[in-house]
């Protein structure tokens, strides 16, 4: 029986690479650390009744402006049905509005309301201030290296 090679070169290199227990342990430690950082940063600011997914979607609408549900789902890296549930809850809470898309009348454009913007800006500022306070303990090279490395990991995970 002939084995077929993977069309994706990344999958092939992953299949061929054996990871040492040390590398796997380091990845596990990093995974736990990222989770802890996320939880610790989320302690600052009042989420109210918003889930982390709802808060993230609302933050994207505030930051990037009005957009279609499919675009918001893509920005948040979730499926359209998942985003639809989030959007319905945000709309019921008065945090977003839906208007017909002027280009495609079948679609709707989502926009954050003023209370949503106030909520997100309050959350972001408290969280960002706390994170900045912690990052002040790193020197410039450490901050640059951390930012560059984390952005690279995000990009690789998003491939």
C-alpha angles and dihedrals in degrees: 000000000000117000116223118229119235115259089218111076091203091059091048094051090047091051092051096045119086112205118217119235087247093057092047091049090050090051090049091050091050091049091053092045093051090051091050093048090051093050093045094049091047090060089075118079128022115276091185107195095334121121117224089256092051092047091050093049091047090049090054092052091049094045100042101027131231117348143159120272092249091054092048090049090051092048090051092042095234133119122270093247090053091049090047090059091048092048093049090054093046090050092050088051091053095246099119142025132212122217130174114271106249091215099044114025091197091064131065132222117224121213133180117243123230092259088052092051091049091049095048094045090051092049094046095048095050092045095042092047091053093047091047089051090055093043089054085075090065123077120240094264092050091050092049092047092048093049094045094047095046092048090050091051090050091051093048092048090049094055 
